[in-house]
Amino acid sequence: MRSKIPSTFQLSSMTVSVIIVPQAKWKAADCVGYWDPLKAQIVLLKQNPDVMWHTFWHEAVHAALCMMSSPLNDDEVFVDQLGGHFAQIIKSAK
Protein backbone atom coordinates (compact mmCIF):
# COMPACT_ATOMS: atom_id res chain seq x y z
CA MET A 1 0.00 0.00 0.00
CA ARG A 2 1.43 3.35 -1.05
CA SER A 3 -0.43 6.28 0.38
CA LYS A 4 2.37 8.81 0.77
CA ILE A 5 1.84 11.96 -1.24
CA PRO A 6 4.86 12.42 -3.53
CA SER A 7 6.88 15.61 -3.58
CA THR A 8 7.33 15.32 -7.38
CA PHE A 9 6.24 13.08 -10.24
CA GLN A 10 6.64 12.96 -14.01
CA LEU A 11 3.74 13.80 -16.32
CA SER A 12 4.59 13.74 -20.00
CA SER A 13 7.75 15.85 -20.30
CA MET A 14 7.09 17.80 -17.08
CA THR A 15 8.18 17.33 -13.53
CA VAL A 16 5.20 18.21 -11.37
CA SER A 17 5.96 19.52 -7.87
CA VAL A 18 3.59 18.94 -4.98
CA ILE A 19 3.50 21.71 -2.40
CA ILE A 20 1.78 21.28 0.98
CA VAL A 21 0.82 24.57 2.61
CA PRO A 22 -0.03 24.93 6.31
CA GLN A 23 -3.44 26.32 7.26
CA ALA A 24 -1.91 29.59 8.53
CA LYS A 25 -0.45 30.36 5.08
CA TRP A 26 -3.34 29.07 2.93
CA LYS A 27 -4.82 31.85 0.81
CA ALA A 28 -7.29 29.95 -1.41
CA ALA A 29 -10.42 30.13 0.76
CA ASP A 30 -12.70 28.35 -1.71
CA CYS A 31 -10.73 25.10 -2.10
CA VAL A 32 -8.39 22.62 -0.38
CA GLY A 33 -6.07 22.11 -3.33
CA TYR A 34 -5.42 23.23 -6.89
CA TRP A 35 -3.42 22.44 -10.04
CA ASP A 36 -1.28 25.32 -11.35
CA PRO A 37 -0.37 24.47 -14.96
CA LEU A 38 1.90 27.52 -15.36
CA LYS A 39 4.14 26.37 -12.50
CA ALA A 40 3.52 22.61 -12.97
CA GLN A 41 2.49 22.43 -9.32
CA ILE A 42 -0.18 20.75 -7.28
CA VAL A 43 -0.78 22.80 -4.15
CA LEU A 44 -2.51 21.17 -1.18
CA LEU A 45 -3.81 22.49 2.12
CA LYS A 46 -2.24 20.58 5.01
CA GLN A 47 -5.08 18.76 6.77
CA ASN A 48 -6.44 15.30 7.52
CA PRO A 49 -4.19 12.79 5.64
CA ASP A 50 -7.15 10.96 4.05
CA VAL A 51 -8.58 14.22 2.72
CA MET A 52 -5.15 15.27 1.43
CA TRP A 53 -4.73 11.88 -0.30
CA HIS A 54 -8.08 12.26 -2.09
CA THR A 55 -7.32 15.89 -2.95
CA PHE A 56 -3.91 14.96 -4.35
CA TRP A 57 -5.49 12.45 -6.74
CA HIS A 58 -8.23 14.91 -7.68
CA GLU A 59 -5.58 17.47 -8.65
CA ALA A 60 -3.43 14.82 -10.40
CA VAL A 61 -6.45 14.01 -12.60
CA HIS A 62 -6.77 17.74 -13.39
CA ALA A 63 -3.08 17.80 -14.31
CA ALA A 64 -3.37 14.79 -16.62
CA LEU A 65 -6.54 16.05 -18.31
CA CYS A 66 -4.96 19.48 -18.73
CA MET A 67 -1.95 17.90 -20.44
CA MET A 68 -4.38 16.06 -22.74
CA SER A 69 -6.31 19.29 -23.47
CA SER A 70 -9.43 17.39 -22.47
CA PRO A 71 -12.73 19.23 -21.96
CA LEU A 72 -13.34 16.81 -19.07
CA ASN A 73 -10.86 18.91 -17.09
CA ASP A 74 -13.71 21.37 -16.41
CA ASP A 75 -16.08 18.67 -15.11
CA GLU A 76 -15.48 18.78 -11.34
CA VAL A 77 -17.80 15.85 -10.62
CA PHE A 78 -15.97 13.63 -13.14
CA VAL A 79 -12.54 14.75 -11.90
CA ASP A 80 -13.50 14.17 -8.25
CA GLN A 81 -14.95 10.71 -8.91
CA LEU A 82 -11.99 9.57 -11.03
CA GLY A 83 -9.49 11.03 -8.55
CA GLY A 84 -11.32 9.27 -5.71
CA HIS A 85 -11.19 5.96 -7.56
CA PHE A 86 -7.45 6.33 -8.19
CA ALA A 87 -6.91 7.22 -4.51
CA GLN A 88 -8.76 4.08 -3.44
CA ILE A 89 -7.03 1.80 -5.97
CA ILE A 90 -3.52 2.94 -4.98
CA LYS A 91 -4.19 2.93 -1.24
CA SER A 92 -5.77 -0.54 -1.23
CA ALA A 93 -3.38 -2.25 -3.69
CA LYS A 94 -1.54 -5.27 -2.23
Contacts in CASP RR format, 6 or more apart in sequence:
PFRMAT RR
TARGET T0000
AUTHOR 0000-0000-0000
METHOD contacts of the structure
MODEL  1
MRSKIPSTFQLSSMTVSVIIVPQAKWKAADCVGYWDPLKAQIVLLKQNPD
VMWHTFWHEAVHAALCMMSSPLNDDEVFVDQLGGHFAQIIKSAK
1 91 0 8 1.000
1 92 0 8 1.000
1 93 0 8 1.000
1 94 0 8 1.000
2 90 0 8 1.000
2 91 0 8 1.000
2 93 0 8 1.000
3 49 0 8 1.000
3 53 0 8 1.000
3 90 0 8 1.000
3 91 0 8 1.000
5 18 0 8 1.000
5 20 0 8 1.000
5 44 0 8 1.000
5 52 0 8 1.000
5 53 0 8 1.000
5 56 0 8 1.000
6 18 0 8 1.000
7 17 0 8 1.000
7 18 0 8 1.000
8 15 0 8 1.000
8 16 0 8 1.000
8 17 0 8 1.000
8 18 0 8 1.000
9 15 0 8 1.000
9 16 0 8 1.000
9 18 0 8 1.000
9 60 0 8 1.000
10 16 0 8 1.000
11 40 0 8 1.000
11 63 0 8 1.000
11 64 0 8 1.000
11 67 0 8 1.000
12 67 0 8 1.000
14 40 0 8 1.000
14 67 0 8 1.000
15 40 0 8 1.000
16 40 0 8 1.000
16 41 0 8 1.000
16 42 0 8 1.000
16 60 0 8 1.000
16 63 0 8 1.000
17 39 0 8 1.000
17 40 0 8 1.000
17 41 0 8 1.000
17 42 0 8 1.000
18 41 0 8 1.000
18 42 0 8 1.000
18 43 0 8 1.000
18 44 0 8 1.000
18 56 0 8 1.000
19 41 0 8 1.000
19 42 0 8 1.000
19 43 0 8 1.000
19 44 0 8 1.000
20 44 0 8 1.000
20 45 0 8 1.000
20 46 0 8 1.000
20 52 0 8 1.000
21 43 0 8 1.000
21 44 0 8 1.000
21 45 0 8 1.000
21 46 0 8 1.000
22 46 0 8 1.000
23 45 0 8 1.000
23 46 0 8 1.000
23 47 0 8 1.000
26 45 0 8 1.000
28 34 0 8 1.000
28 43 0 8 1.000
28 45 0 8 1.000
31 45 0 8 1.000
32 44 0 8 1.000
32 45 0 8 1.000
32 47 0 8 1.000
32 51 0 8 1.000
32 55 0 8 1.000
33 42 0 8 1.000
33 43 0 8 1.000
33 44 0 8 1.000
33 45 0 8 1.000
33 55 0 8 1.000
33 58 0 8 1.000
33 59 0 8 1.000
34 42 0 8 1.000
34 43 0 8 1.000
34 59 0 8 1.000
35 41 0 8 1.000
35 42 0 8 1.000
35 59 0 8 1.000
35 62 0 8 1.000
35 63 0 8 1.000
35 66 0 8 1.000
36 42 0 8 1.000
36 43 0 8 1.000
37 63 0 8 1.000
37 66 0 8 1.000
42 56 0 8 1.000
42 59 0 8 1.000
42 60 0 8 1.000
42 63 0 8 1.000
43 59 0 8 1.000
44 52 0 8 1.000
44 55 0 8 1.000
44 56 0 8 1.000
44 59 0 8 1.000
45 52 0 8 1.000
45 55 0 8 1.000
46 52 0 8 1.000
53 87 0 8 1.000
53 91 0 8 1.000
54 83 0 8 1.000
54 84 0 8 1.000
54 87 0 8 1.000
56 87 0 8 1.000
57 83 0 8 1.000
57 84 0 8 1.000
57 86 0 8 1.000
57 87 0 8 1.000
57 90 0 8 1.000
58 79 0 8 1.000
58 80 0 8 1.000
58 83 0 8 1.000
58 84 0 8 1.000
60 83 0 8 1.000
60 86 0 8 1.000
61 79 0 8 1.000
61 82 0 8 1.000
61 83 0 8 1.000
61 86 0 8 1.000
62 73 0 8 1.000
62 79 0 8 1.000
65 72 0 8 1.000
65 73 0 8 1.000
65 79 0 8 1.000
66 73 0 8 1.000
72 78 0 8 1.000
72 79 0 8 1.000
73 79 0 8 1.000
END
